[in-house]
């Protein structure tokens, strides 16, 4: 069929629509003269033409529905045509798909995360206007967006004022091992980071965003807050490093100066040591100044931050020039130049006691080991997240983050390896251990170059921490997971001033501590915790390998991520098990708090995928074979459709969930709540979704583990027949059908109920499903209503032990735990009574069930009792109603000249059999009233509908059987045992 014009296409589709049938849903009109149909070519929202006013493209009304009529009247619409880049009217190429303007403009943009209003957030009837897109900000490339920030954060204070001391303490050999150990940890983390970062667009929050979307909001928030604390504490570390460098460069600037003249018991030249009070005073002042800069010029800081790297690179050049040009001085100075003898002397380690300033002192309070040095040095390899933190400002995150981060990581690690050899070969061990600023002492042409580089680099890193940490906290708050963080929320484009002030307070508190060697391990723990989270995220995503896991970075494997995560955790314990326990405990407390107080976030995290994979594997392992009785669990299908009506906004009988919980041991198990909605599926689909959501909310409110399903069917019988055949998967199909007994069918003259009720039971028998019919549901006790008395079982037919099992499950509930079980058996002869009682007692004993067995012989039925006379009126009324119904059937058959018909099918009525069924029902009812009138609940075997009997007759049998019994469970098992004698 050619689509030459809109009218022809409309008439052709219209005829097809009429052939399908009438429906309340109106099909999408797709014509070339419909303004709701746009071309999928590039649409320039900023352009306009004379023929189309600017507001047609710049502002699109979402609240108004497109005025689309039927195809017969489509020609009355104004011929607006379709828009292309030139604003000309052209024929639409996508009439078949029926795209409207909102989909064309917002569809692809919403997938890439553009900040445009979502249609789901618009209220009905409101008019929302989508303004012209704002100009896109200048994006950064790999060099300035990732490599430079990472390099600036990695090359920090530890390298300048601690690395030479570490080489002197650990020796060249273990220093190389230390660099390799810490570098491999960050290298593996960088690989995991690259894989996750290239699996889709990234928003603000950096590693928090990656971990939260992979491991869920609880884990993401707990690790994200710890990473925030690590960044805030890092700011204090950088400030202390800058202040300590300044005081060492300008000793006279110290207010409280200290002098050291003895090292390891030997007298040395006076060494000026910064006082703790000087570090605190200057540190607080510098932090306050930095905070004012952050408050007043964050944009300026981001623009000039790369310039801080220039003094760092220049100072590195001066340091290496000084190492090459260093000459052998007097032993009192300690510089030997690049000497093989010094290399040999400094190869081994020399761990010893030091004072708080790191000066060797036999009476010192701190003993250094390899584990302690890991905690001290590890901050020198951190900073690999600096690029991911700037993901919103990158041109191509999936290219820049892997290349820039790995380049910075490899470059700095290589620099550390080379520096170990040079430091170990240029000075004596005593000089390495006593001169914290060896880099400045050896620099060419003068130390002031290194001092300047250290101060500028550390202040730049501190500014980055004070700038990045508040944004991380604001990103966590904006996700609206923890209500307590609402104070730190910020609107788009605004500065997180409250979060910045909070970060400054934390930074000042750490500065007051004044000891860089104590702050550094604390920062290390939070960084390692974050790196472990990134590795675990990649491990989980890589191992599950969901269809959405398609990272562009191909050089990754789940084993590498697992090794990286284990390496991070091992490193934490190597540094300090005390700090590790504190960090993990803090993360666990935050996780627990988020689980209790936090709001659910549906982020499609890896745990949901893991649950799905685990469910699939478990389902396949169960197979489709018969479940062993030891592994049998009740999976009840709760039929919520009432016999009658429920109050408005009540999706299910309030006591059905209470009864469903009674069928589970300690709440374990799954229930399926199903309701049937009469009507056409196309017409009732949306109503069914709303009803399913309402029913699911009811189940959660009742604290019942289960799922809700709504089925749309022409009538109740067909709907139930489809449910009983298709509901469930494999051995997780429902095995018990729970329905309410239709007690109201006669009082409300619901004549269609008998046929439906009999069909439901027959369908369950054919499908081999057990049936539990609840009578007296309105009086069923909840968990707070304790019951006393007995649970009476009238065990008439073999049901696989289902009735016995249900009674035991009832005893596990608080409402029935005070009851005792009585089992009533029917013996055909008096001589069989004792033997039957012994057999049943032995059987119950082997089943580990405590119950009293009572045998009733059929001969005792002949004894007339008061209870039987009480039921005589019901028995006589049932006989009269059956006789009247039978006479109507015969009259109707005589008039039509057809056999007896009931419920649309031929039936055979045997008067003697009808009388026998009525008499049996009467006797059983009399027996129940005689023995179990005060029972908490009675369980009775369900008789199946007799073959070829009218459903009306079966309903009369059932009514007579349950007459005057207040709370009754009518149970029919299926062709499987649900209990076993063997262990």
N, C-alpha and C positions, 0 to 999 in steps of 0.2 A: 504494500500500500504506500503510495507516495504521499508525502505531506506537502502538498502544494500550497495550501492555505489553511488558515485557522478554522474556517467554517467546515471544510470537508473533514478535517481531522476530528472536529468536534462531533459531527454527525456520525462518523464511523464508530468512535468510542462510545457515543451515546447509545447506539444500537447494541453494542457489546454489553454495556452496563445493564440495559433493560433485560437482556437475555440471562444475565446472572441472577437477577432478583432484586427486590427492593431492599434497601439498607438505609439506616439512619446516618451512616457515615457518608459524607459527600466526597467524591473523588476529586483529586487535584486537577484543576483545569490547566491545560498546557496549550496555549495558543500564542501565535506570534504577535497578537495585538494585546496581550496581557502584560501589564507593567510588572507583575510579580515574577515574570520569567526573564532572567538576565543571562547573558552569555557568560561562560566560564573563562573568557579571555581576561587579560589584565585590565582591571578597572582602576583608573586613577581617581582616587577620592578627592584629590586636590584640584582637579581640572574642572572646568565648566565651559559651556558654550552658549552661544546666543540662543540657540533653540531650546536649551534646557537651563533653567535658572540654577544658580549655584546651590540653593538649598535643597534641590532634588537629590543631590549626591552628598552634600555635607551633612544633612540632617535627615534621618530616616525614622519615621514614626513606627515604634514597635507596638505600642498598645492598640493601634487600630488594625483590625483584621482586613485582609484584602477583600475587596468587594467583588466576589466571584459568583456569578450566577450559573445556572445550568447551561449545557451546551446549546440548548434551544435558543436562549436569549443572550448568548455570549457576544453577539454582534452589536449589542447595545453599549458595550464598554467603549470608552474612548480609546482611540488608536494611539497609544503612547509608544508602542514599539519597544525594542530592547536597546540597551545602552552598550556602546563599545567605547574604546579609548577616545575616540573623536566626538563622542556624544551623538553620533548619527543613529537614525532608526534603521535597524537591520532585522532580518528574520532570525528568530531564536533557533539555535541548533540543539537545544536540550528540552524540547517540548515534552518528550517521552518521560523524562524524569520528574518534571513538575517542580523544579527548584524555584523557590521564591527569593525575593531580594535579600531577606535577612540571612538565609543560608549562604547565598553567594558571597555576601560581604563578610559574614562572621564565621562561617564554617571552618575554613582552613586557618584563620587567624586564631581562633580559640584553641586549636590543637597545638599551636606553637607558643601559647601562653601570652599573647598580646593582652594588655590590660584594657579590655573593652567590656561594656556591660553584658552580663549574661542574661539571656531571655528568661531563665528559670528564676532570676531574682526580681523580676518585675511583677508587681501586683496586678491582679486582673482589673482591667479598666483604666490603669494608669498609662499615661503617655510618656514614654522615655525617649529621649533624643540622644542619638549618637553623634557627637560632634566630630569635626574633622580631626584626623590624627595629628598629634603634636610632632614637631620635627624630631627626628631621631638624633640622640646625642652622639658625639664622636666616640667611636669604639676603639679599643686598644688592641694591638697585635700581640704576638707571642713574646717579643722582646720586652716591651714596656709593660705589658699587662700581666705577664706571668714570671718570666725569667728574672727581671730586675727586682720585683718585690720579694721573690723567693730568695734570691741571692742576698738581698739586704737583710732579711730576717734570719737567714742561716748564719751569715758571717756577723757575729755579734761580739758581745763582751767576753764570752768564754775564750774565744780564740786569742784575744789580745792580752788579757790579764790572768788567764788560768792555764792556757795550753802548755806554756813552757814549764810551769810548775808541775803539771800532770806528767810531762815527759821526765822530769827529774824524779818524781815520786815513783812512777810505774816503770821507768826505764824504756828504752827504745822498743824492745821486744813486745812487752805487754801494752805499750802505747799503740803499736800497730794493731795488736789484737783488739784493743779497745775501739779504735777507729773502725776496724772491720766489723766488729760486733754491732756497734751503734749504726754504722752506715748501712749494713745489710737490713737492719730493722726498718729504717726509713725508705730504703730502696724497694723492698717488698711492698711496703705501704703505698709507695708512689705507683707501683704497678697496679695495685688494687684500686687506688684512686683514679688512675687513668681509665681503667675499664668501666667503673661506675659513671665517671664524668662523661664518657663518650656514649652512654646508653640513652641519652635524651637531653632535652633542654634542662638547664639548672636555674633555680631561682635563688633568692637571697638566703643566707644562712650557712653557706659553705658546707663543711663536713656534717653539721647538724642536719641539713637538708638531705644529704646523701644517706646518712645512717637512718634517719627517721623514715624515709621513703623505702628503705630496704628492710629494716628490722622492726618497724612499727613506731607509733608515736611515743609509747612508754619508754622504749630503749633510746629513741632519738632525743627525747627531752632530758632524760637522766644523763646521757653522755654529753649532750649539748651544753647543759648547765655546768658540768664539770669542765668541759673545754672552755667555756666562758671564764670560769674561775682561773684556769690555767693561763689564759690570755691576760686577765687582769693582774695576776701575780707576776707574769712576765714583764709587764710594764714596770712594776716595782723593781724587778731584777735589773732591767735596763737603766732605770734611774740611779740605782745604787752603783751600778758599774760606771756610769758617767761621773757621778760624784766622787767615787773612789779614785778614778783616773785623774780627775781635776785636783784632788787633794794631794795625790802623789806627785803630780807635775808642779803644783804650787804649794809646797808644804806650809808656807807662811800664812796661807789662807785659812788654815785650821784654827779653830777656836780652842779646842782641847787637843793639843798635840801630844803624842807618845813616842818615846824613843826606845829601841831595842838594841842592846849592846852585847847580848850573849845568845849563842845558838849552839845547842847540844853541849852545853857546858863550856864552850870555847868562846873567848872574847873576840868580837868582830868589830868592824867599824860601825859607828852609830847608824842605825837604820830608822828613818822616820816612818812611823806607822799611823795611818788615819785613825782617829779616835771614833768610837762607836757613837758618841754624842754628835760629833761633826757629821757623820754619815746621816744621822737622823734629822738634824736641823736642815742641812743643805738638801737632803732628799725630799723632805716635806715641801720646802720652798720651790724646788724645781718641779715637783708634781703639780703644785697649785698653778705655777706658770704654764705648764703644759696643758692643764685643764682649761685655762682661760683661752689658750690658743685653739684648742679643740672646739670650744664653744663658739669662738668667733670666726674661725676660718678653716673649716674642714675641707671645703673645695680647694682652697689655696694649698693646703697640706697635700692633697692628692696630686695637685699639679707639680709641686716642687719636691715631692718625696723621692723621685728617681735621682734628683740632684744630690741627695745625701750619699748616694753610692759612689760618687766621684772621689770624695776624700778617702773613702775606704779603699778603693782600687789604687789610688795614689799612695796611700800609706803602705799597702801591701808591696808595691814596687819598691818603696824606700826600705822596707824591712828586708826584702830579699837582696837588694843591693848592699845593705849593711852586712848581711850574712856572708856574702861573697867577699866583701872588702874588709871584714873583721880581721884584726891582727892579734897575734899572741901578746897578751899583756902580762903584767905581774900577777903572781898567784893571788895576791890580795884582792884583785879585781875579779878574776875568775873567767875571763874570756880567753879562749885558746885558739880562736879561728877555726876553720873547718879542719878538724884533726881526726885522724883514724884512731889515735890513742884515746881521745875523748869519746869517740864512738864506742870503743870497746868498754871503757869505764862506765859509760851510761847505758849499756845494753841491758843489764839486769835491773831488777826492781829494788827499791829501798823504802818499803813501807815503814812508817814510824809515827810517833805521837807528835802533834802540833798544837799550838795555841789557837785561839779563835781567828787570828789573822793568817793562819797557815804557815807560820814560822816554826820550823822544827824545835821542839822543846820536850825533853824527857818527862817533864812535869805537866805537859799539856793535857787537855781534856778530850781531845779528838784523836782517834786512831784511824788511819787511812788504809783501805784495802782496795782490791780491784773492784769489788762490788760498790764501794762508796764512790770510787772514781767514775763508775758508769753513771751514777746519779748526778755527779758534778758535770761530766762532759756531755751528757745526752742533750741538754738544751742547745749545744753548739751544732747539732744536726737537725734540729726542729726548724720549722718555718716552711715546710713543704705545702702547707695549706694556704699560703698567702695568695697563690694564683686562683685556687678554687673559691676563695672568699670574694674575689673580684669577678666572678663569672658573669654578672649582669653587665659589666663594662667591656667584655671581650667581643671581638668581631666573630670569632669562631671558637667556641669553648671546646668542641670536640677535637680540634687540632692543637690549640694553644696550650691547654692544660697538660696533656701528656708530654708534649715536646718540651715546653718551658720548664715544667717541674722536674722532669728527668734530667734535663741539661743542667739545671741548678744543683740538683742532688749529686750528679756525677762530678761536676766541676768542683764543688766544695769538698767532697770526699777525697778526690784526688789531691786537692790542695792540702788537706790534713795529712795524708800519707807522706807527701813530700816534706811538709814542715816538720814532721817527727824526725826524719833523718837529719835535717839541718839543725834543729834545736839540740838534738842529742850529740851533734858533732862540734858545736861552736862554743860550748861553755862547760865548766865543771858542774858536778851535781850540786855542790853547795850554792853556786851562783843560780842555778835553775830553781832551787828550793827557796832561796831568800829574796830573789829579785822578781816580784810579781809582774813588773813592767819590763821584762827582758826585751820585749818587742820594741819598746821605746829606746831602751839603752843601746840596742844594736843597730837601730835604724840610721840610715844615711840620708841627709847630711847631719841632721840634728834631731833629738827626741821630740821636739815640739810638733813635728809633722805627724808622728804617730799619736801624740796626745790629742791633737786636733781631730785626727781621723777617728779615734776611739770615741771621743765626746760626741762628735756629729753623728756617727753611726748609731751609737746607743740612744741618743736623743731621738733620732729618726725612727728607730725601732720602737722606742717607748711611745712616740706619737702614733705609730701604726697600731700598737696594742690598745691605746686609749681610744683610737678611732674604730678599730675592728671589733673589740669586745662588746661595746654597746650595741652595735648593729646585729651581732649574733644574739644578744639578749632580746633585742626588739623583734628579730625574726621569730624567735621562740614564742614571744608574747603574741605576735600577730597571728600565729597559727591557732590561737584560742584553745589550747589544750589545758592549760592551767589557769584557772580564774585568778589566782593570787598574783599572776604576772600581768594582769590587765593594766597596771599602772605604767608599764613600760611600752605599751602599744604606741605606735606612731602611724600617722597617715602617710600615704605615698608621697614622696618628695619632701617630707619633713625630716628634721634632724632629731635623733633620739636623745634629747637633752636629759630627760629623767634617767635613762639608762646610763648616760655618760656620767652624771653626778654619782650614781650608785657605784659605777666602776672606779671613779676617782676615790671614793671612800675606801673601797677594798685596797686599792693601790697604796693609799696613804697608810693604812693599817699595816701592810706588809713592809713598807719603807721604815716604819718605826721599829720593826724587828732589827733592821740594820745589818743583818748577817747574810751575805750573799750565798755562803755555803749551806745555809739552812733553807733559804728560799728556793734554791736551784732544784734540790730533790723533790720538793713539793710540786713545782711546775712540771717536773719530769713525769710524775705520776699521772697528772691530768692529761698531758700530751700522749703518754703511752696508752692510757685508757681510750682516748679518742682514736689513736692509730689502730688499736685492737678492734674497735668498733667498725672502722673502715674495712679492715681485713676480713672480719667476720661477715660483713655485709656482702662483700664480693664473693667470699666462700659460699655463702648461702645461695646467692643469685646464680653463681656459676654451677653449683652442684644441682640445683633444681632445674636450671636451663629452661625456664618458661619461654613460651613463644615471644614474649615482649623483651627478652634478654638478647639483644643484638648489638653489643658494643662495637664501635668502630675500631677500638684499640684491640688488636688480636693477640698481642703478646701477653697472655695471662692464662692462668690455670688455677683450678680450685685448690690444688695441693700447695701452690705458692702462697695463696692467701691464707691457707690454714697454717703453714709454717710461719708466715708473718704474724698472725694473731698469737700463736703460741710463743713466738720470740718476744713479742711485746709483753705478754703476761709473765714469762720467765724473767725478763729484764726487770719488771716491777719488783718481783720477789728478790732478785739479786741485789737490787739497790737497797731496799729496806722492807722487810715484811711488815713492819709497823705502819709505815706510810702506805703500803699496798692495802693492808686491811682497812685503814682509814678511808682511802680513796674508793675502794670497792664498797665499803659500808655506806659512804655518802651516796654513791651511785644507786645502791640498793634502796636506801631510804627515799631518794627522789623517785625511783621507779615505783616503789610501793605507794608513795603519796599520789603519783600520777594515776595509778590504777584505781585509787579510792576516790580522789577528788577530780581527776582529769575528765575531759570530755572525749568521747570516741572520735577518732579521726580515720576515715576510710581513705587510705593512701595507696592501697594495693601493695602492701609491704610483703616482704619475702616470707614471713611467717604464715600469711594466708595462703601463699602458694605451697608452702611446706605442708600445711594442714591438708590442702587439696591433694597433693601427691601422696601423703600418708593415707588419706581416705581411699584413694584409688588402689594403692597397693594392698591395703587391708581388705578392700572389697574383692580384689582378684584372688587374694590368698584364701578368703572364705569359700570361693568357688560357688557352684550351684548345687552341690550335693547336699544330702540331708544332714542337718545339724545334729550333732550328738546331744543326747539329753543333758549331759553335764554342761554343755556350752549353750544351752537354749536360754534365750532371753525373751521375755514378752515384748513385742513391738505392737502396741495397740494402735489401731486406727479409730480415732474418736469421731463418731458421726455427729457433727454439730447441728445438722438441720433438725429443727424441732418438729414435733407433731403438733403444729399450731403456729402461734406467733410469739415472738419475744418482744420485750420493750425496745423502744428506739435506742440505737447506738449500743445495743447489747448483742455481740456477734455469736455468743454461745451461752448455753446454760451455765450459770455460775458454779455449779457443783460438778460439772464434767471434768474440769481440771483437777479438782480435789480427788475425784475417783481415779483419774489417770495416774496421779501420784501414788495411790494405794496399790497400783499394779507394778510398782518398781521397788526394788530392794535398795534402801538408802538413797533413793532419788536417782539411781543409775539406770540409764536406758533412754529410749527415745519414743516419743509419742507423735503421731501424725494427726493433726486436727483438720478435718475435711468438712466442707460445707458445699452444697449443691445449689446453684442459682439457675432457676428456670429461665429459658429464653434463648435467643440466637446469640452465638458467640460474638459475631461482628458488632452486634448492638450492645452487648453487655460486657465487652472486654474491659473497658475502663472502670465500670462499676465493680467488676470482679477484682481488679487490682486494688481498688480502694478498700473493698471488703476484706481482702487477704491481708492488707496492712493493718486494718483494724483488728482482725483476728490474731495476728502475730503480736500486736501490742497487748491484747488480752492475755495471751499465753505468758508473755514476759511478766506482766503484772501479777499473775498467779504463781510465778516462780516455778513453772513447769518446763522441763526440758523437752522441747518439741518444736515442730515446724507446722506452719499453717499452709493450707492449700484450698483454693476455691476453684470449683469445676463448673463450667457453664454447660448445660445440657437441656434438651427439649423438655425432659421431665425427670422426676426423681429416680425412677427405676433405671432408665438408660444411663443417667449419670453415675449411679452407684455401680452398675454393671461395668462401666468403663474404669471406675476407680479400683474395683476389686481385681481387675485383670492387669492393670498397668502400673499401679502405684508401687514405688520402690524399685530397688535394683538388686538382682541376685538374691543372696540370703538375707539382705536387709529389707526385704519386703515385709509389710505388716502381716502378722500372723494371727492377730485377734481383732475382730470387729466389735466395737463397743457402741451400742445404740441404746436409746432410752425406750422403755416400754410405752406404747401409745395408750396411756390410761384415759385420754380425753376423747377418744375417737367417737364413742357413743354419745357422750354428753353434749358434744359440739356438732354431732351429726356429720362427721367427716367420713363419708361412705367410701372414699377412695383409699383410705388407710389400710383396710384388711388386705387388699390385693397387693399394695406396695410392700407391706410388712412381710407377707408370705414370699414375695419375689426376692426380697433382700435376703431372707434366710436361705432360700433355695440357691441363690447365687453364691452365698458363702459356702454352702455344702459342696456345690460343683467345683468351686475354686479351692476347696480344701483349706478353708479358713475357719479358725475357731470363732465362736460367737459368745459374747457376754451381753445379756439384756438386763438393764438396770431398772427395777421398779422401785418407786419411792425415792427418786433422785432428789426431790425437794428436801427430804429429811436426811440426806446423807451427811454425816458429820464432817466438819473440817478438822484441821490439825489441832485445834484447841478444845474440841468437844470430846472428852473422854467417854468411852463406852464401857459398860460392864455387862456381864452375862455370858452368853455363849455364841459361838459361830457354828451354826448347824448346817451340816452337809447332808443332803439327801442324794446319796450316790446310788443311782439306779442303773446306769449303763456305763460301759467302759469308755472313758474319754481321754485316755493317755495320761491320766493323773493331773489334768489341768485344774480340776476343781480343788484337789488337795493342795496343789501349788499355790493357787489363789488364796486359800485360807491361811497358808503360812506367810504369804506376803502381807496379808492384812495384819498379822500379829507383829510385824516389824514396824508398824506405824504407832505413834504415841496414842492415837485415838482408840486403837483396838488392842493395845498390849496387855490390858487387864482382862481380856476375854479368854475363854477356854473353847476348845474345838470338840464338837460332838459329830460323829459320823453315823448316819442312819442308813442301814442297808435293808432291802426288801427281800425276804425269803419266800419262795413259793410254797414250801411245806414247813411244818413245825419241826420236823426231824432234821431239816437242814440248818436250823437257826444256830445251834451251838458250833457246828463245824464252820459255818460261814463267819461267825464272830471270831473264832480262833484264827482263821486264815487272814481275815482283814486286819486283826490286831498284829499278827506276825508281819504282815506286809507293811503296815504303818511303822512298826518298830525298825524294820530294815531301812525304811526311808528316813529315819531320824525325825519322825513326826510324832508329837505327843497328842493323842486324841482319845476320847472315850468312844467305844464302838457300841452301838445300839442296833439290834436286829429286830425288824418288825415283820411278822408273818402275814401273808395275805389273808389268812383265816380271821385275823383280828379285825379286818375291814368289815366283816359281816356284823360285828358288834355295833349297834347303834349307840351313838353318844350325843351329848349336847352339842358338840361342835358340828356333827353331821346334821343335826336338825337345824342348826343355825344356817347351814349352807343350802338347805332344801329349797328355800325361796329362790336363791340364785339359780339352782339347778332347774327348777320348774320354769322360771322365766327364760332360761336359755333354751329349753325344749320348745317353748311356745314360739320364740323368735325364729328358731331354725325351721319349725313346721310352717310358719307363715312365709319365710323366705323361699322354702322349697315349693310351696303352693304357687307363689308368684312365678317361679322359674318354670313350673309345669304349665301354667296358663299361657305364659309367653311362648313356650315351645309349641304348644298346641295351636296357637294362633298363627305362628310362622311356619308350622309343619317341619320343624327342625328338632334335633336332639337337645337335651338339656344343655344350656349354655350359661357360663358364669365367667366374668372377667374376660370376655372375648374368646373363650375356648370351651370345648365340649368337656363335660364333667359326668362322672358316674356316681350316683348316690345309692349307698347301701344302708337302708334304715337300721339294720341290726348293728352295722359297724359304727354308725353315728351314735347310736345309743350306748355302745360299748365305750367309745371315746369319752362321751359325756360322763359316764359312770366312773371311769378310771380317774378322770380329772376331779370329780367330786370326792372320791375316796382319798386321793393324794392331798387335796386341799384340807380335808377333815383331819388327816393325820398330821399335817404341818401345824394346823391350828391347835391340835391336841398336845403336841410335844414342844412346839417352838413359838408359842405365842409371845413369850418374853425374850426371845433371842435378839441379840444385837443386829444380826444379819443372817439371812437364810440363803443357802446356795442349793439350787435345784437343777437337775438335768433338763435340758431343753428337748422337748419332743419335736421332731421335724414335721413340716406340713404333710399331711397324708396325700398320697398320689391320687390325682383326679378328683380331689375334693374341692369344693368351692372355698375360696379364701375366707369368705364370711364365716363358714363353719369352723375353720381353724381358729379364727379370732374368738369365737364363742368358747372353744375348748380352752384356749389360753386364759380368757377372762375368768372362767370358772376355776381354773387351776390356781390362779394367783389371788383369788377373792379374799379380801380381809387380811392379807399378809402385808404388813406395812413396808418392810424393807427386804427386797428379794433380788438375788442375782441368779438369772437363768442362764446356765452355762452349757455349751456344747463344744466338746473338743474336736480334734481332727485326727487323721490317720497317722499320728506320730506321738511317740511317748515324750513327755516333757519332764519326767522324773525317772531316776534310775536307782537301782539298789546298790550299785557298785561304786567304789571310790575311783 
